[in-house]
């Protein structure tokens, strides 16, 4: 529920609304605006007597938010949130950052080579799994803490921000120590204990859509993180399972404009998991930027044919470099630009 104050409402009148909401047993969040102030009511269990609030001095109207999520909604915050994970790496503004790197951290040589290649091409953040949730218990599960240490080393070598996945509460704290952004993968999108944990940690979070999740499900999961005190959340469309076996997943491009309409949080696209096929990654990445994505996350490996995971959907470095050039043109055509790494910026200059 949102309580919209009259234009020119006094601080005393705003305080009166806050006190009344708290007396009713809920939390009040004042949100000053350029024209008027709104007060958000947190914890609405459907039993709020809005007439008590509507009768208060200075109240213009009470808006009942119909969605089950509140803090992630446009009604709660009309302005788009910009999430910064490292200096110069922000999601939700005019610039479009690219996150790139291998599916998994395999060795020091592999992750350093990957980081240098994607940075030279124009990426501003490095992805790479230290903890890997796999469908088969016999598949490569990642290097764990050693993988996090190698990612930190890659950041020292290249200056790239680090985005990597946490699978449980303990892992979330480890990732927070080494990375710039904690990724919550598709399989953990509804791991509510983990969502609460990363909410309390306060580090920026990249939340991927579950394989069978609706957009409503995704926004409710984000609500868990915001409700725990962390509003630095980046949403990610990474494809959902469908009845058609032609591709690994159905990359739902419509999710990008739909989320922008419903939520103030930024949303990026993952065409690598969205298709699972190397030849599909480039066209779907181009389409995502054209649809308004606030960033792209792409799997890139120096030698995909020898990758320990997801080699079939990983771009070769030269393919990634070509993709970045194409995305730069598309971004420019819709009034945006790609966020530039130090190397790419120097080359452009």
HUCOR-V772181 format. One record per run of one state. SS is the DSSP state (h for helix, s for strand, l for the rest). FROM is the first residue (numbers start at 1). TO is the last residue. If there is no record, write none. Layout:
SS:FROM:TO ; SS:FROM:TO
This chain:
l:1:1 ; s:2:5 ; l:6:10 ; h:11:23 ; l:24:26 ; s:27:32 ; l:33:36 ; s:37:42 ; l:43:49 ; h:50:54 ; l:55:58 ; s:59:63 ; l:64:72 ; s:73:73 ; l:74:82 ; s:83:86 ; l:87:88 ; s:89:91 ; l:92:94 ; s:95:101 ; l:102:103 ; s:104:104 ; l:105:107 ; h:108:121 ; l:122:124 ; s:125:127 ; l:128:128 ; s:129:129 ; l:130:144 ; h:145:158 ; l:159:160 ; s:161:165 ; l:166:168 ; h:169:178 ; l:179:180 ; s:181:184 ; l:185:185 ; h:186:188 ; l:189:191 ; h:192:201 ; l:202:204 ; s:205:208 ; l:209:214 ; h:215:227 ; l:228:232 ; s:233:237 ; l:238:239 ; s:240:240 ; l:241:249 ; s:250:250 ; l:251:253 ; h:254:262 ; s:263:263 ; l:264:265 ; s:266:269 ; l:270:270 ; h:271:275 ; l:276:277 ; h:278:290 ; l:291:294 ; s:295:300 ; l:301:303 ; h:304:306 ; l:307:310 ; h:311:313 ; l:314:314 ; s:315:315 ; l:316:316 ; h:317:333 ; l:334:336 ; s:337:338 ; l:339:341 ; h:342:348 ; l:349:349
